[in-house]
Amino acid sequence: MEHQREAGTYLVTGAGGQIGAELVPALRERYGRDRVIATDVQDAAGRLGQPFEVLDATDDAAVERVFAGRQVGTVYHLAALLSVTAERKPQAAYAVNLGSLVAVLEAARRSGAATFVPSSIAAFGPGTPRDGAPQDTLQRPTTMYGVTKVAGELLCDYYHRKFGLDTRGLRYPGLISHVAEPGGGTTDYAVEMFHVALRGESYTCYLRPDTRIDMMYMPDAVRAAVELMEADADSLRHRNAFNISAFAVTPAELAEEIGRVVPGFSVRYEVDPARQAIADSWPRSVDDSAARQEWGWKPEYDLSATVEDMIAQLSARVQPVGGR
Ligand code: VAH
């Protein structure tokens, strides 16, 4: 399988989303553009560049065709509906998140492709220790997104044990990125704040100011996925999925840190009970010692480094309303 992965191509599903927008360029930089095929259910070729294919990851025949046609050696399966969308459309979220996962796992089983599937801190529920949630602990999420993430973790471990498939995953925290707008996530506020602040406007936050959630800057999240997939398989005691963390932050703390760089930035709070309930069901932080011990995980961006780079990157693109 190792040889197959080195010789094969890299397939990314859901590449047009928040993670894919930065993972695809990073993979092309590392392995060569022509070896990294970006796919998405919508045509994102303009944003992601070639090679690109439109692919509905829930269509198992189409997934099989792409795997066979492209000699896939490694797949990063990102296609999914996030927590807020999943609560609004739970049946669709089940169909997309798990239907696409089974289609990809089956194609990967037949081709021997190594398989990366992101999980989330949403895979934990109210019964999980809320601070420093352990790697191995109770997982009874109360959201459909969380249900699909736990089921996904169990399916990936099953395909490894039963079929010898090289499946690996990460329980991502909230992700902050300047490249792609997030969509449908409970943690989207952490990206929206930057755009609103740079437009010179005041932000209305839908979570309570003291809602603490683990977050990570996207460059760290992308590097973690690549480092995990390149790790020596013999060093992995866990596979699906590793807790990883960078910093835990509240909306009030994030607003204060942004305000240090964008003077006058202000936030008011209008709590959305539905999104607050999702956030309150998650741990406030996780213990990522297993990832550090088994494959050398170490974040490079803390809160202030994240804010500094986000502002630097976005300032060139986001102008105050009415010009400077
Ligand atoms: C969401 N960004 O908000 C995702 C993530 C931990 C949060 O899974 O749904």
Boltz pocket constraint, residues with backbone or C-beta under 6 A from the ligand:
constraints:
  - pocket:
      binder: B
      contacts: [[A, 82], [A, 83], [A, 84], [A, 119], [A, 120], [A, 121], [A, 122], [A, 145], [A, 172], [A, 173], [A, 174], [A, 175], [A, 184], [A, 185], [A, 186], [A, 187], [A, 188], [A, 214]]
      max_distance: 6.0
